[in-house]
Amino acid sequence: MKALRALLVTLAAVACMAAASEPNERLPDPAQEARARAMFREVRCLVCQNESIDDSQADLAADLRRIVRQEIAKGRSDREIRAFLVARYGEFVLLKPPFSAGNAVLWLAPAGILAAGGGLLIALLRRRRTGEAGELDEDPGLSAEEEARLADLLEDKGHDCAEKTPQEAPPR
């Protein structure tokens, strides 16, 4: 059991080292490197598109990591670095772009779709419950004329069947 545990710890350490950046790429100041790593998680890899540059192994992601580190080394703030990346690559480079007039449709479309779907569902449920004319959907029954006509039809049919005996029925 201890051997298995030691093997798992060794494999986890190797996996962590493989995911870590090259030592020559890291910033000498640990605080700046930590800030850079935090920024990496906010920037989208433009090749992978659903990964941050921290997770991506693409060459462009490595270039973006290098740019972020260079900007941090120059003393730029996180806001300035984001603005630089957006100016260069567009808002798509940010994994969580800020709300703006340009992307308002993207932010508001899910809420609009949910509201429209909810309204449609409520309208369909009301229509089903009240009917199209706005009355309750109860069976009004037959009118007096319809009942009289139905009684006549049933009498005529019953009368014809009652008078005929099985011998008088037409052959099949």
C-alpha positions as CSV (number, residue, x, y, z in Angstrom):
1,M,0.0,0.0,0.0
2,K,2.8,2.4,0.9
3,A,4.5,1.6,-2.4
4,L,1.3,2.4,-4.4
5,R,0.9,5.7,-2.4
6,A,4.6,6.6,-3.2
7,L,4.1,5.8,-6.9
8,L,0.9,8.0,-7.0
9,V,2.7,10.9,-5.3
10,T,5.6,10.6,-7.7
11,L,3.3,10.6,-10.7
12,A,1.4,13.6,-9.4
13,A,4.7,15.5,-8.9
14,V,5.8,14.6,-12.5
15,A,2.4,15.8,-13.8
16,C,2.8,19.1,-11.9
17,M,6.3,19.7,-13.2
18,A,5.1,19.0,-16.8
19,A,2.3,21.6,-16.4
20,A,4.6,24.2,-14.9
21,S,6.3,26.7,-17.1
22,E,10.0,26.7,-17.9
23,P,12.1,28.2,-15.1
24,N,13.7,30.6,-17.5
25,E,10.3,32.0,-18.4
26,R,9.3,32.8,-14.8
27,L,9.6,36.2,-13.3
28,P,12.3,36.5,-10.6
29,D,10.0,38.2,-8.2
30,P,7.5,35.5,-6.8
31,A,4.8,38.2,-6.2
32,Q,5.0,39.3,-9.9
33,E,4.9,35.6,-11.0
34,A,1.9,35.0,-8.9
35,R,0.2,38.0,-10.4
36,A,1.1,36.8,-13.9
37,R,-0.3,33.4,-13.2
38,A,-3.6,35.0,-12.0
39,M,-3.7,37.0,-15.2
40,F,-3.1,33.9,-17.3
41,R,-6.3,32.4,-15.9
42,E,-8.3,35.5,-17.2
43,V,-6.9,35.5,-20.8
44,R,-8.3,33.1,-23.4
45,C,-6.1,31.1,-25.7
46,L,-7.0,32.3,-29.2
47,V,-6.1,28.9,-30.6
48,C,-7.9,26.6,-28.1
49,Q,-10.7,29.2,-27.4
50,N,-12.1,27.3,-24.4
51,E,-8.9,27.3,-22.4
52,S,-7.0,30.0,-20.6
53,I,-3.4,30.6,-21.6
54,D,-2.5,29.1,-18.3
55,D,-4.0,25.7,-19.3
56,S,-3.1,25.8,-23.0
57,Q,0.1,24.3,-24.6
58,A,-0.4,26.2,-27.9
59,D,2.5,28.4,-29.1
60,L,0.3,31.4,-29.2
61,A,-0.6,30.9,-25.5
62,A,3.1,30.7,-24.7
63,D,3.6,34.0,-26.6
64,L,0.7,35.6,-24.7
65,R,2.2,34.4,-21.4
66,R,5.5,35.9,-22.3
67,I,3.7,39.3,-23.2
68,V,1.9,39.3,-19.9
69,R,5.1,38.6,-18.0
70,Q,6.9,41.4,-19.9
71,E,4.2,43.9,-19.2
72,I,4.2,43.0,-15.5
73,A,8.0,43.3,-15.4
74,K,7.6,46.8,-16.9
75,G,5.4,47.7,-13.9
76,R,2.1,47.9,-15.7
77,S,-1.1,47.3,-13.8
78,D,-3.5,44.5,-14.4
79,R,-6.0,46.9,-15.9
80,E,-3.4,48.3,-18.3
81,I,-2.3,44.8,-19.4
82,R,-6.0,43.8,-20.1
83,A,-6.5,47.0,-22.1
84,F,-3.3,46.3,-24.1
85,L,-4.4,42.7,-24.9
86,V,-8.0,43.9,-25.8
87,A,-6.5,46.6,-28.1
88,R,-4.4,44.1,-29.8
89,Y,-6.7,41.0,-29.9
90,G,-10.2,42.3,-29.2
91,E,-12.5,41.6,-26.2
92,F,-12.6,37.9,-27.2
93,V,-9.1,37.5,-25.6
94,L,-10.7,37.9,-22.2
95,L,-12.4,34.8,-20.7
96,K,-14.9,37.1,-18.9
97,P,-15.3,40.3,-20.9
98,P,-16.8,43.3,-19.1
99,F,-20.4,44.4,-19.9
100,S,-20.4,47.0,-22.7
101,A,-22.6,48.3,-25.4
102,G,-20.7,46.2,-27.9
103,N,-21.4,42.9,-26.2
104,A,-24.8,43.8,-24.6
105,V,-26.6,41.3,-26.8
106,L,-24.4,38.5,-25.7
107,W,-25.0,39.3,-22.0
108,L,-28.7,40.0,-22.3
109,A,-29.7,37.3,-24.9
110,P,-29.9,34.4,-22.4
111,A,-32.2,36.4,-20.1
112,G,-34.3,37.6,-23.0
113,I,-34.7,34.0,-24.3
114,L,-35.7,32.8,-20.8
115,A,-38.2,35.6,-20.4
116,A,-39.7,34.9,-23.9
117,G,-39.9,31.2,-23.2
118,G,-41.6,31.8,-19.8
119,G,-44.1,34.2,-21.3
120,L,-44.9,31.7,-24.1
121,L,-45.4,28.9,-21.5
122,I,-47.7,31.1,-19.4
123,A,-49.7,32.1,-22.4
124,L,-50.1,28.5,-23.5
125,L,-51.1,27.4,-20.1
126,R,-53.7,30.2,-19.8
127,R,-55.1,29.5,-23.3
128,R,-55.4,25.8,-22.4
129,R,-57.2,26.6,-19.1
130,T,-59.5,29.3,-20.3
131,G,-60.0,28.4,-24.0
132,E,-59.6,30.7,-26.9
133,A,-62.7,32.7,-26.3
134,G,-61.7,33.5,-22.7
135,E,-64.4,31.3,-21.1
136,L,-63.7,28.4,-18.9
137,D,-63.2,25.2,-20.8
138,E,-66.2,23.4,-19.4
139,D,-68.5,21.3,-21.5
140,P,-71.6,23.5,-22.0
141,G,-73.7,20.5,-23.0
142,L,-76.3,20.4,-25.8
143,S,-78.7,23.2,-26.5
144,A,-82.4,22.4,-26.3
145,E,-82.6,22.2,-30.1
146,E,-79.7,19.7,-30.2
147,E,-81.2,17.6,-27.5
148,A,-84.6,17.4,-29.3
149,R,-82.9,16.5,-32.5
150,L,-80.8,13.8,-30.8
151,A,-83.9,12.4,-29.1
152,D,-85.7,12.3,-32.5
153,L,-82.8,10.4,-34.1
154,L,-82.6,7.9,-31.2
155,E,-86.4,7.3,-31.3
156,D,-86.4,6.8,-35.1
157,K,-83.5,4.4,-34.9
158,G,-84.8,2.5,-31.9
159,H,-88.3,2.4,-33.4
160,D,-87.0,0.8,-36.6
161,C,-84.9,-1.7,-34.8
162,A,-87.7,-2.6,-32.3
163,E,-90.3,-3.4,-35.1
164,K,-88.0,-5.6,-37.1
165,T,-87.7,-9.2,-35.9
166,P,-84.6,-11.3,-36.7
167,Q,-86.5,-13.1,-39.5
168,E,-87.3,-9.9,-41.3
169,A,-83.8,-8.6,-41.3
170,P,-82.3,-8.5,-44.7
171,P,-79.9,-11.3,-45.6
172,R,-76.2,-10.6,-45.5
